[in-house]
């Protein structure tokens, strides 16, 4: 088992960098699972051959959601534009926490697509949002796929943003950004799990580009800014300061609460024995950041879920309740 207490400290070359508002460095890593597209055309493709999905229609998808506290958290407003949709809210924990599942009805994102998310949680509301299946960013013929998200979390509200893993196909051209605005006593928990290339089919991320930027702010003050940039086929795929031959990387952050050194040690105690993965946990300016780098999306997700199980009772006074679509 390799435990990183200063894991990937020099990731500036790949820009898998996490910084708190005070400029302190944090750990680097990410995560996901390889699923095939299915279909004869894909099954007949030779390993390593670039698969480009093209569409005559470039999607301009949009998802706008408002949550309010009305004797429990209710989805008070929703606006969807294809290919994005949401399932009906459900309440496995009772009325206080609204569970919501989002869907991408086209199956995946292709070059030229534009997707936007706009979420607002009003005071004292609490939502848990996940996805119906693994996300897919397909290989591109040169056009860039763009996804943006803006999330506003009011006083005393909480959003748990826990999508299933994402597969970045060889040749994908991706730019995504997320900005979270926290009011006083608001809380955001979020993770992302990525797999670069469908390694089960012998595919590597030999070409394409992945750009991502996550920002969490409170009162015009940055609490966490996490820019990421990976070029397909670059040395960062094999460098110890990058992916180091690991196709799976993952990040899990809790922002909006102070975390003690003792809690960080409890999180690190959950790191499982592994000869093919690295794990890291560190404090942020107002929260905690966990990272994974390895071979298995399942391994990353198990660890993140264990950390979630430890932290949720501490910060929300609730045990975890895994969404039914994960089962």
N, C-alpha and C positions, 0 to 999 in steps of 0.2 A: 504494500500500500504506500502511495506517495501522497503525503499531506503537504499542501503549500500554504505556509503562513505568510509568505510574501509572493504568492503565485503570480507569475507572468508580470513582474514589476516593470519590465521594459517593453511594453507593447506599443509604444508610440510609433514604431515603424509601420505596423499594420493598422494603427489607430483603433485597436480594440482597447480603448483607454477609458477608465472610469474615474471621474474626479468629483470630489465633494465641493461644496461651495467655497471651502477654504483652500482649495488647490491640492489637497492631500491625495496621493495616489491610492488606487484600490485594485482589487484583483481583476483578472480578465478571463473570460470563458463564456460559453453559450450551449444550446442543445436541440435535438430532433430525431425523427424515425424515417427510414426509407420505405416508401410504398410505391409500387409500380403504377403506371397509368392503366395498364390492362389494354386489351385490344390487340388484334393481330399485328398492326403496323409496329407497335412498340415492342411486342414480343419477338419480332423478327429482326429487330435492330441489333447490330453488332455491339459488344461491350465497348464503351468509350466513344461510340459514334454520337455526334451531337443531335439531340432531338429538339426540333424547333416547332412549337405550336403556334400557328398563325390564325388569326380571326379576321373576317371581313368587317366585323363590328368591334370597335374599340369601346369597351365599357367605361361609362362614367358613373360608377356606383357611389351611392351615398347612404349613410346611416346616421340618423339623428335620434337621440334618446334622452328623455328627461325622467328623473325619478324623484318622487316626493314622499314625505312621511305623512300618511293619512291613516292613522290607526294601523300602522305597518307601512312598509315601503311598497309603493305602487308605481308602475310604469305609467306616468301621467301623459306622456306624449311620445309618439314614435313616427318617424318619417323614413321610409325606405325607398331606395331606387335601385333597380336591378343592376348587377346580379346579387346585391346584398339583401338579406332577409333576416328576420328574427322569428324564433318560435314563440309560442305563448308562454308568458312567465309562469313559473311554478315556485312552490314554497315548501320545500322539504324540511326546512328548519322552523317553520311557523311564519307568521306574517311580517316579521321584522326584517327578514333578508329575502330579497327578490333574486332568484336564480334565472338567468337568461342565456339562451343559446343562439349564437349568430351562425348564419350559413352563407356560403358563397355558391350560388346555384349553378354557376358556370363550371365549377370543379377546380378552377385554378386561375392564376393571373398570368396574362401574356403581355408581351411588349406593346406599349401604347395604352394600356389600361390605366385609368385614374380612379382610385378609391379614396373616399374620405369618411372619417368617423367624427362625430361631434356629440359628446356626452356631457350631460349636466346632472349632478346629484345635488339636490336641495338639502337644506339643513336636516341633520339627523337621519337621513336616508342611508340605506346600505344595500348594495347590489353586488352580485357575483356573476361575472360574464365569462363564458368560455365559448369554444367553437364546436360545431357538430362533428368535425373530422380534421385530419391533418391538413394544413395549408400547403399550397404548391405554387411556386414561382417557376414558370416554364422557361425553357430556353428561348431567346429572342433573336430575331433577324436584324437587330440593331436598335430597335426602339426601346425606350426605357419605360418600365412600369413604375408607377408612383403611388404610394399610399401615405396619407396624412391622417393624424388623429389629434384632436384637441379635447381635453377632458378637464372640466371644472368641478371641483369637489368642495361643497360649502361646509360651513362650520359643523363639526360633529358628525359629518358624513364619512362613508367609507366605500371605496371601490376595490374589489378583488378582481384583477384582470388576469385570467388564467387560461389563455388559449392552448389548444393542443399544438403539438409540434409542427414545424414548417420544414418543407423540403425545398431547397434551392437547387434547381436543375442546372446542369452544365449549360453555360451560355446565357444564363439569366442576366438581365440588366435591371437591377432593382434599386430604387431609392425610397426609403420610408422614414417618416419622422413622427414623433409623438411628443406632445407638450402637455404636462399635467400641472394645473394650477390648484394649489391647496390653500384653503382658508384656515383660520385658527382651529386647531384640534381636529383637522381633517386627516384622513389616512388613505394611502394608496399602497396596495400590494400587487406586484406584477411580475410575471416571468415570461421568458421567451426561450424556446427550444428550437435549435436549427440543425439541420443536416445539410452539408454542402456536397451535392452529388448523390445519386442513388447507388451507394456503394455495394448494395446487395447484387446489383447488375454489373458491377465492375466499373461504374461511372465515377469519375472524379470531377471536381470543379476546375476544369482545365482552361476555361475561358468564361468571360462574363465579368460582372462587377456587382458587388453588394455594398450598398451604403445605407447606414441607419444612424439615427440620432434620437435619443430619448432625453428629455429634460423634465425635471420636477422643480417647480418654483413655489415659493410661499412669500407673500407680501413683497413681490419684486426682488426676491432674493433667491438665487439658485441653491437648491439643496442637493441636487445630483444632476450631472450632465454626462452623458455616455455616448460619445461618437464612435462609430465603427465603420471600417472601410476595408474590404477585402477584394483584391483583383484576382480573378481566376487564372491559374497557372503561374502565379507569382511565387517567390521564395517564401512568402509568409505561410504558405500551406505546409511547409516542411520545417520552418525555422522554430527553434525552441521559444522564440519571442512571439510566435504566432500560433498556428494550429498544431504544429509539430506532428504531422502525419495523422492528426485526429479529425475525422469528418464531423464530429458532433461537438457542439459547444452550447452552453446555456447560462443564463443569468436569472437570478431571482432577487428582487429588491423589495424591501419594506421601508417606506418613507413617510415620515410624519410623526414618529415617536423616537425618543431617545432610547438607546440600547446600551446596556452596561457591558463591561468587559466579561462579566460572569455569564451573561446570555450568549455572547460570542463563543465562549468556551463550550457551553452546552450545545450550541449548533455544531461546532467542530467535532464534538464527541459523537455526533450522528453520522459522521463520514464512514462509509462502509469500506471493508477491505477490497482493494482493487489493484491489480498489477498493470492495468491498461488505461487508467484514468487519473486525473488530478482534480482536486477539490480545493476550494478556498472560501473563506468567510472573513469579512471585515466590517468595522463600523463605518457608517457614513456620517455626515454632519448631523442628520436627524433620522437615523435608521440603520439598516443592515443590508449588506450586499453579499450574495453567495454566487460563486462561479463554478462551472464544470467544464472540463475538456477531456474528451475520451472517445469511445467507440460506440456507445450504446445510449440511445434515447431513453430506453426503459430505465437504465441505471440512473441517468440524470433526473428523470421524472420521479423515481422512487425517493431519491435524496431530497429533492425539492419538496415533495409531499411530506416527508418526515420533518423537514424544517418548518413547513407550514403548520403541521400538527403540533409542533412545539410552541411556535410563536402566536398562533391564533388565540389560544386561551389567555395568553399574557396580555395581548393588545386589544382584544375584542371580547374577552370573557366568554368565548364560545369554542367548543371543540370543532374540528374540521368536519365538513359535510361534503364529500366528493360528489360532483355533478354526475347524474345518472348516465350521461353520454360517455363518460370515461369507462364505464363497465362493459 
